[in-house]
Structures are given as structure tokens and as C-alpha cells.
Amino acid sequence: MIIVTKPDATEEQLQHLLDRIKEWGLRAEVSRGAQRVVVGVIGAEDIIREKPLAAIPGVESVTPVLKPYKLVAREFRGQTGIVKIGDVPIGGKEIVIMSGPCSVESREQIVSIGKDIAKAGARVLRGGAFKPRTSPYSFQGLGIDGLKLLAEARDETGLPVITEIMDTKDLEAVEKYADCLQIGARNMMNFSLLKEVGRSKLPVMLKRGMSATIKDLLMSAEYILAEGNFNVLLCERGIRTFETYTRNTLDLNAVPVLQAETHLPIVVDPTHGIGLREHVVSMALAAVACGADAIMCEVHNNPELAKSDGEQALLPHEFADLVSRVKKVAEAVGRTL
């Protein structure tokens, strides 16, 4: 249930409303706007329906949320929220570009790439310390050492860091060194992990699973918000279809649909979406044109020696060209970079 207060509702009336909700064994999530306060009421639907919420002083309207996802629904806030990675806000007018290598390989590698992308205009540094790979014999990442190198790169470049968490047991370590937690496509429905990051103070970027529907993605995000963490980004990174020429099929249909369905900011990862270096820039531009709030692209300074996904990583000068072109598309659709 979504409750909207009157423009002149007092703090005392709001607190009275929240006290009533708590007395009834329900949970309230408060979102403050410029003139009104929106309160999402969570709990057993039969209890919510029978309570006289509209009769409480200061309440303007009460609207049931009929969708299976409640907290992520756009009705909950009415507009796209702002999620901060470090001091970088995502979800506003400005398009944010995240970039970095697939895997952290050495201090020299991650610091050098970090400096290159920062100079070109990236706002967030990505890099994998723990790597989920299809083959158990492939490079699995540097683990804790990789996290420490990411933190050193942040100190050197000033860029906040996003990295993937694969296991609940690693949460404390990742929280110590990173600024944002990434849930990869393979873990989108790892509900134990989703609940755990939902209790974290760090923002979370949730990637869409390779065979997941839009509803599946939103329901997975609901698990995180239900634990109290509303600082969540949704990432479209390509889904598996019958097409085999590209690595995946980047579902740009999902971007405007998600913008209509949820208040969570939307990130697009064209690198994994298409998997072909020569087409990453085109898909990044298309993602900005259709409404993405942020772009995530892989960059490597020596792709032929990369320990993972070198064939899809942009070279630093190619990334710089991407940023300049993204800026023009952003301006064309009323955004900035």
C-alpha cells in the first residue's frame, strides 16, 4: 500500500501515522518529497486492506500496489531515486560511466587503467577481485589481494570502486575495500546473498541473469530492499537467446520498461551484452539514447594478455573516444556527462 500525505501534513501527523502502522504489526518505508511524504506499507495484505489508513489525519490518498514487487515499484517514490557510489550520484540528469578491467591482475595494471579512464571521464572504477568463471580451470581472481589493489587504485585516482561479491562469507572483506557491491548475473537469484547485501550499508548493483525476465530482476531487487537497503542499481547486461554470433543479446527494450516500472536507476553493460570490442561503443550510445542512467564498459591496456575477457575490452584510446561520443548523445536526449 502506498500512502501519500497532504502538502500541509505536520511532522506530528506523520509520526502518528507511522506509530499506527507499527501498532498494527506492519512496516513503513518513508520517502520524502519536496511537498509530500510517501509511505510504503509492507505486511500481510489482508491486514493492510482492513485498516482505515485513509482516516488518519494528514493522509491525502491510499493506493494499493497490485504488483508482486512493492518496494521497487515506481509508485513507491514516483520518480527515479539517486544512488551514490562514493560521492558519485547515479539516477539524476548526469550520465555516469563506470569502467575498468574485467579482472584485477596487478597493481601496475589496475592503477594505470584507473588513471587512463579517470582522465577520459569515467567516474567509477570497476574491477573483479573474485571472478565467477564458467570453467573451474579459468583465472578466478586475486581475491583479498585484488580488493587491496582496488583500494590502492582508488587512492591513486580518486575514483570510487565497484567490485563483485560472490559469497556471503566475503561480505565483510569486500565492504572494507569497496564502495559498491556488484551482484553478478550468475548470482541474481542467490537469495541468501541478496538478503545479506540487503543488510549492508554499501550500495548494490544487481545484474540481470542470463535467462532472467524483467520481472525476475525486479523480484530479486525486492529481496535487497526488503532487508532495508534502498541504494540499489539495476544492470542490463545482455540475455541468452538463440543468437550465437554475439556473446549475449543486449536487451535495450528493458531500459525504458524498467524506467517505467521502478524508481531504481538503470545501468547498461554493453561489454558483456555484445561481447565484441568493435560494437561496444555503438551499443553504449544506444543505451544512453534509450534512457540508461549509467554505462559500464571494460577497458584493458593490453587486451591480448588479459587474464579474462580481453577480446571484448576497449583500449584506453577507444574508451576516450566512447566518452566523447556518449557526451553528444547525452546532450541530444537532454542529459549531461
C-alpha positions as CSV (number, residue, x, y, z in Angstrom):
1,M,0.0,0.0,0.0
2,I,1.2,3.5,-0.9
3,I,0.2,6.4,1.4
4,V,0.7,10.0,0.2
5,T,0.4,12.7,2.8
6,K,-1.2,16.1,2.3
7,P,1.1,19.0,1.5
8,D,0.3,20.6,4.8
9,A,0.7,17.5,6.9
10,T,2.7,18.1,10.1
11,E,5.6,16.0,11.4
12,E,3.3,15.1,14.4
13,Q,0.7,13.7,12.0
14,L,3.3,11.8,10.1
15,Q,4.7,10.3,13.3
16,H,1.1,9.4,14.4
17,L,0.7,7.6,11.0
18,L,3.9,5.7,11.5
19,D,3.0,4.8,15.0
20,R,-0.3,3.3,13.9
21,I,1.3,1.3,11.2
22,K,3.8,-0.1,13.7
23,E,1.0,-0.9,16.2
24,W,-0.8,-3.0,13.5
25,G,2.3,-5.1,13.0
26,L,3.1,-3.6,9.6
27,R,6.3,-2.0,8.4
28,A,6.7,1.5,6.9
29,E,9.2,2.8,4.4
30,V,9.3,6.6,4.2
31,S,10.3,8.6,1.1
32,R,10.3,12.4,1.5
33,G,9.5,14.6,-1.5
34,A,9.5,18.4,-1.9
35,Q,5.9,18.9,-0.8
36,R,4.6,15.4,0.2
37,V,5.8,12.3,2.0
38,V,5.2,8.9,0.5
39,V,4.9,6.0,2.9
40,G,5.1,2.4,1.7
41,V,3.3,0.0,3.9
42,I,4.6,-3.6,3.9
43,G,3.0,-6.6,5.6
44,A,0.1,-9.1,5.3
45,E,-2.2,-7.8,2.6
46,D,-5.4,-8.8,4.5
47,I,-4.3,-6.8,7.5
48,I,-3.4,-3.8,5.3
49,R,-6.8,-3.8,3.5
50,E,-8.8,-3.8,6.7
51,K,-7.1,-0.9,8.4
52,P,-8.6,2.6,8.0
53,L,-5.4,4.3,6.7
54,A,-7.3,7.0,4.8
55,A,-9.0,8.1,8.0
56,I,-5.7,9.1,9.7
57,P,-5.1,12.9,9.9
58,G,-2.7,14.2,7.2
59,V,-3.3,11.4,4.7
60,E,-4.2,12.5,1.2
61,S,-4.5,9.2,-0.6
62,V,-4.1,5.5,-0.1
63,T,-3.3,3.3,-3.2
64,P,-2.8,-0.5,-3.2
65,V,0.2,-1.8,-5.0
66,L,-1.1,-4.8,-7.0
67,K,2.3,-5.7,-8.5
68,P,4.2,-8.6,-6.8
69,Y,7.2,-6.2,-6.2
70,K,6.2,-3.5,-3.8
71,L,9.3,-1.6,-2.7
72,V,11.0,-1.4,-6.1
73,A,7.8,-0.3,-7.8
74,R,7.9,3.2,-9.3
75,E,4.8,4.1,-7.4
76,F,6.7,3.9,-4.2
77,R,8.7,7.0,-4.9
78,G,7.1,8.4,-8.1
79,Q,10.5,9.2,-9.7
80,T,13.9,7.8,-10.2
81,G,15.9,7.8,-7.0
82,I,19.5,8.8,-6.6
83,V,22.1,6.1,-5.6
84,K,25.6,7.3,-4.6
85,I,28.8,5.3,-5.2
86,G,31.2,7.2,-3.0
87,D,30.3,10.8,-3.9
88,V,29.1,9.9,-7.4
89,P,25.3,10.2,-7.8
90,I,23.6,7.9,-10.2
91,G,20.0,8.5,-11.3
92,G,19.9,12.2,-12.0
93,K,20.4,14.2,-15.2
94,E,24.0,13.3,-15.5
95,I,25.1,10.0,-17.2
96,V,27.8,8.2,-15.2
97,I,30.4,6.0,-16.9
98,M,31.9,3.1,-14.9
99,S,34.9,1.4,-16.4
100,G,38.0,-0.8,-15.7
101,P,39.3,-4.2,-16.4
102,C,37.4,-7.5,-16.1
103,S,39.9,-8.7,-13.6
104,V,42.4,-7.1,-11.3
105,E,45.7,-8.6,-12.3
106,S,48.4,-6.4,-10.7
107,R,48.9,-3.0,-9.0
108,E,50.6,-1.6,-12.1
109,Q,47.7,-2.8,-14.3
110,I,44.8,-1.5,-12.2
111,V,46.4,1.8,-11.3
112,S,47.4,2.5,-14.9
113,I,44.0,1.7,-16.3
114,G,42.3,3.7,-13.5
115,K,44.4,6.8,-14.4
116,D,43.6,6.4,-18.1
117,I,39.8,6.1,-17.6
118,A,39.7,8.9,-15.0
119,K,41.5,11.2,-17.4
120,A,38.9,10.3,-20.2
121,G,35.9,11.0,-18.0
122,A,35.0,7.8,-16.1
123,R,33.5,8.4,-12.6
124,V,33.7,4.9,-11.1
125,L,36.4,2.2,-11.3
126,R,35.3,-1.4,-11.8
127,G,37.5,-4.5,-11.4
128,G,37.0,-8.1,-10.4
129,A,38.8,-9.4,-7.4
130,F,36.6,-12.6,-7.2
131,K,35.8,-13.9,-10.6
132,P,32.9,-16.3,-11.3
133,R,34.0,-18.3,-14.4
134,T,32.2,-21.0,-16.4
135,S,35.3,-23.2,-16.2
136,P,36.9,-24.1,-12.8
137,Y,40.2,-24.0,-14.6
138,S,40.0,-20.4,-15.7
139,F,41.5,-17.5,-13.7
140,Q,39.4,-17.0,-10.6
141,G,40.7,-13.6,-9.5
142,L,43.2,-12.4,-6.8
143,G,40.7,-12.4,-4.0
144,I,41.6,-10.3,-1.0
145,D,44.8,-9.2,-2.7
146,G,42.7,-7.9,-5.6
147,L,40.5,-6.0,-3.2
148,K,43.5,-4.3,-1.6
149,L,44.8,-3.3,-5.1
150,L,41.4,-1.8,-5.9
151,A,41.6,0.3,-2.8
152,E,45.1,1.4,-3.8
153,A,43.8,2.4,-7.2
154,R,41.0,4.4,-5.6
155,D,43.7,6.3,-3.6
156,E,45.7,6.9,-6.7
157,T,42.8,8.0,-9.0
158,G,40.1,9.4,-6.7
159,L,37.6,7.0,-8.3
160,P,35.2,5.1,-6.1
161,V,35.3,1.3,-6.6
162,I,32.7,-1.3,-7.6
163,T,33.5,-5.0,-7.4
164,E,31.6,-8.3,-7.4
165,I,30.8,-10.2,-4.3
166,M,30.1,-13.9,-4.9
167,D,29.7,-15.4,-1.4
168,T,28.2,-14.1,1.9
169,K,31.4,-15.0,3.8
170,D,33.3,-12.4,1.8
171,L,30.9,-9.5,2.5
172,E,33.0,-8.1,5.4
173,A,36.2,-8.0,3.4
174,V,34.5,-6.5,0.3
175,E,32.8,-3.9,2.4
176,K,36.2,-2.9,3.9
177,Y,37.8,-2.1,0.5
178,A,35.0,-1.3,-2.0
179,D,32.4,1.5,-2.4
180,C,29.7,-0.6,-4.2
181,L,28.8,-4.3,-4.2
182,Q,28.1,-5.9,-7.5
183,I,25.8,-9.0,-7.7
184,G,26.7,-10.8,-11.0
185,A,24.4,-12.3,-13.4
186,R,25.1,-15.8,-12.1
187,N,24.0,-14.8,-8.6
188,M,20.9,-12.8,-9.4
189,M,18.8,-15.4,-7.8
190,N,21.1,-16.3,-5.0
191,F,18.6,-15.2,-2.4
192,S,20.9,-15.8,0.7
193,L,23.4,-13.4,-0.9
194,L,20.7,-10.9,-1.8
195,K,19.4,-10.8,1.8
196,E,22.9,-10.4,3.1
197,V,23.8,-7.4,0.9
198,G,20.3,-6.0,1.7
199,R,21.7,-5.6,5.2
200,S,24.8,-3.8,4.0
201,K,25.4,-0.1,4.2
202,L,27.0,-0.1,0.8
203,P,25.1,0.4,-2.4
204,V,24.4,-2.6,-4.6
205,M,24.4,-3.1,-8.4
206,L,22.3,-6.1,-9.3
207,K,23.0,-7.6,-12.8
208,R,20.2,-9.3,-14.7
209,G,20.6,-13.0,-15.0
210,M,21.4,-14.5,-18.4
211,S,17.9,-16.1,-18.7
212,A,16.0,-13.8,-16.4
213,T,12.9,-11.9,-17.3
214,I,12.4,-8.2,-16.3
215,K,10.0,-9.4,-13.5
216,D,12.6,-11.8,-12.2
217,L,15.1,-9.0,-12.0
218,L,12.7,-6.8,-10.1
219,M,11.7,-9.5,-7.7
220,S,15.4,-10.2,-7.0
221,A,15.9,-6.5,-6.2
222,E,12.9,-6.7,-3.9
223,Y,14.8,-9.1,-1.7
224,I,17.5,-6.5,-1.2
225,L,15.1,-3.6,-0.5
226,A,13.1,-5.8,1.9
227,E,16.1,-6.0,4.1
228,G,16.4,-2.2,4.3
229,N,18.9,-1.3,1.6
230,F,17.3,1.0,-0.9
231,N,20.6,2.0,-2.6
232,V,20.2,-0.4,-5.5
233,L,21.1,-0.1,-9.2
234,L,19.7,-2.5,-11.8
235,C,22.0,-3.5,-14.6
236,E,21.0,-4.8,-18.0
237,R,24.0,-6.9,-19.3
238,G,22.5,-9.0,-22.1
239,I,20.4,-12.1,-22.0
240,R,20.9,-15.5,-23.6
241,T,18.8,-16.0,-26.8
242,F,19.1,-18.3,-29.9
243,E,21.6,-15.8,-31.4
244,T,25.2,-17.1,-31.2
245,Y,27.1,-14.5,-33.2
246,T,27.3,-12.2,-30.2
247,R,28.1,-13.2,-26.7
248,N,24.6,-12.3,-25.5
249,T,21.7,-10.2,-26.7
250,L,21.7,-6.8,-25.1
251,D,18.0,-6.2,-24.3
252,L,17.7,-2.5,-24.6
253,N,13.9,-2.9,-24.5
254,A,14.4,-3.5,-20.8
255,V,15.7,0.1,-20.2
256,P,12.6,2.1,-20.9
257,V,10.4,-0.7,-19.4
258,L,12.4,-0.7,-16.2
259,Q,12.3,3.1,-16.1
260,A,8.6,2.9,-16.2
261,E,8.3,0.1,-13.6
262,T,10.8,1.1,-10.9
263,H,12.4,4.0,-9.2
264,L,15.8,2.3,-9.1
265,P,18.4,3.8,-11.5
266,I,19.3,1.7,-14.6
267,V,22.9,0.7,-15.7
268,V,23.7,-0.9,-19.0
269,D,26.8,-3.0,-19.6
270,P,27.3,-3.2,-23.4
271,T,30.6,-5.0,-23.0
272,H,29.0,-8.2,-21.7
273,G,25.8,-7.5,-23.7
274,I,27.5,-8.0,-27.1
275,G,31.0,-9.3,-26.3
276,L,32.6,-7.9,-29.4
277,R,35.0,-4.9,-28.9
278,E,34.2,-3.3,-32.3
279,H,30.5,-3.0,-31.4
280,V,30.7,-2.0,-27.7
281,V,30.7,1.8,-28.5
282,S,27.6,1.5,-30.7
283,M,25.6,-0.3,-28.0
284,A,26.8,2.2,-25.3
285,L,25.5,5.1,-27.4
286,A,22.2,3.2,-28.0
287,A,21.9,2.6,-24.2
288,V,22.2,6.3,-23.4
289,A,19.7,7.2,-26.1
290,C,17.1,4.8,-24.7
291,G,17.4,6.1,-21.1
292,A,20.2,4.4,-19.2
293,D,21.4,6.4,-16.1
294,A,24.9,4.8,-16.3
295,I,27.1,2.8,-18.6
296,M,29.7,0.1,-17.6
297,C,32.4,-0.7,-20.0
298,E,35.5,-2.9,-19.7
299,V,38.9,-1.4,-20.5
300,H,42.3,-3.0,-20.7
301,N,45.6,-1.6,-21.7
302,N,46.9,-4.9,-23.1
303,P,43.8,-7.0,-24.0
304,E,45.8,-9.8,-25.7
305,L,47.4,-10.5,-22.3
306,A,44.3,-10.1,-20.2
307,K,43.5,-13.0,-17.9
308,S,39.8,-12.7,-18.7
309,D,37.6,-11.2,-21.4
310,G,40.4,-9.5,-23.3
311,E,38.5,-9.9,-26.6
312,Q,35.7,-7.5,-25.5
313,A,37.7,-4.9,-23.6
314,L,38.3,-1.5,-25.1
315,L,41.7,0.0,-25.3
316,P,42.2,3.3,-23.4
317,H,42.1,5.5,-26.5
318,E,38.9,3.7,-27.7
319,F,37.3,4.4,-24.3
320,A,38.2,8.1,-24.6
321,D,36.5,8.2,-28.0
322,L,33.5,6.5,-26.4
323,V,33.2,9.1,-23.7
324,S,33.3,12.0,-26.2
325,R,30.6,10.3,-28.3
326,V,28.4,9.5,-25.3
327,K,28.5,13.2,-24.3
328,K,27.0,14.2,-27.6
329,V,24.2,11.6,-27.4
330,A,23.5,12.6,-23.8
331,E,23.1,16.2,-24.8
332,A,20.7,15.1,-27.6
333,V,18.4,13.4,-25.1
334,G,18.5,16.2,-22.5
335,R,21.2,14.6,-20.3
336,T,24.7,15.6,-19.4
337,L,28.0,13.8,-18.9
